[in-house]
Amino acid sequence: MTDAPTTREIFFAFFRITMLAFGGAIAWVHRGLVVERKWLTEHEFAETLSLCQFLPGPNITNFAVVVGMRFRGVRGALAALGALVVPPMFILIAIGVIYEHVAGVAAVRGALNGLSASAAGLFVVLLVNLMRGLVRSRPAVNIPVAAASCALVLSGFLSIPLALLTLGPISIAAAWFRRR
Amino acid sequence: MHAGHEFWVALGVLFTRVSVLALISFGGVNTVLPALHHLAVNEQHWMTDRDFASLFALASVSPGPNFMVLTLIGYKAAGATGAILATCALCIPTSLLAFAVVKVWDRFKTARWRVAIQEGLVPVTVGFVGAAAVLLVRASDNSIPAYAITAAVAVVGTATRFNPLWIFAISAVVGALGWV
């Protein structure tokens, strides 16, 4: 690929994405890389996303590594991942410092109470969207599995690794036989 | 930097636990949020339930992907070193895995076992997100106005096409006035 973006271009593309990322970074990746820069086609984007969803870890960091690698090898992957993670990391450290100093102030406490209530609401939106997907796919198997994993983890009966090891194989087997 | 015994223990726990959780976070960091909550609040006592809710909210409204709540958890556990270490523990192992898998992806992307694993893990991890939603609502909402804000964001976000983010700003102001 002779016209592949340079390491520098990759860095700035992901820097812009991370600074705009608000409520779901993947939407911004689509906009930045497919719509604006045309580095990926819709098909390539969907293909890459399904790889990133298969892998553990944040979809967005996986996406950065895969896209960076495809264009400029290891250096491209480092540029994409670095741009994505390092600048917000320093911003969040600054926020952590400020939080330690002002968390006791009544008005700040109050503002954070309000913000937390909103953030919890946005998380509920995410959950509802995921459940809609489950209901569309295979409710007969998926809903009981999801309910069981939620209840087992919430009650403290199983930790997340143990729940994955016990419910995971059952659910994977169901998916395997369903595809026959 | 005051390098007491506790500080080194916190760094060690952060790095090992976060990298293990990162490698099993199929579907993103939100799916292992209940385990992170348990680690930070109940087990290591790095913060209160309320702190956890506040840090999650701050990460949601800051630049950068939402999974960077881990940077703030790291900061609360062991200062700036902890913040950087937690971020690395999340990104490095998963990126190395992505790096390895991308090279062999084409060979098995349509394989039946691969599709079954991916489809089978979804309901289990949606259950984890459900558990995380309960924990977040429980940690965030201690008053009727707080529940009302959570419900408002949830309804606006799921049932309308309005961006619920303006409710964030209103909720912070209402909170600062001491009403939440």
Interface residues (C-beta under 8 A of the other chain):
Chain A: T18 M19 L20 A21 F22 G23 A25 S50 L51 C52 Q53 F54 L55 P56 G57 P58 N59 I60 T61 N62 V65 V66 M69 R70 V74 A77 L81 L84 V85 P87 P88 M89 I91 L92 I93 I95 G96 V97 Y99 A103 A106 A107 V108 G110 A111 L112 N113 G114 L115 S116 A117 S118 A119 A120 G121 L122 F123 V124 V125 L126 L127 V128 N129 L130 M131 G133 L134 S137 V141 N142 I143 V145 A146 A147 A148 S149 C150 A151 L152 V153 L154 S159 I160 P161 A163 L164 L167 G168 S171 I172 A173 A174 A175 W176 R179
Chain B: V20 L21 A22 L23 I24 S25 F26 G27 G28 V29 N30 T31 V32 P34 A35 H38 R50 D51 A53 S54 L55 F56 A57 L58 A59 S60 V61 S62 P63 G64 P65 N66 F67 M68 T71 L72 Y75 K76 A80 A83 I84 T87 L90 C91 P93 T94 S95 L97 A98 F99 V101 V102 W105 K109 R112 W113 R114 V115 A116 I117 Q118 E119 G120 L121 V122 P123 V124 T125 V126 G127 F128 V129 G130 A131 A132 A133 V134 L135 L136 V137 A139 S140 D141 N142 S143 P145 A146 Y147 I149 T150 A151 A152 V153 A154 G157 T158 P164 L165 I167 F168 I170 S171 A172 V173 V174 G175 A176 L177 G178 W179 V180
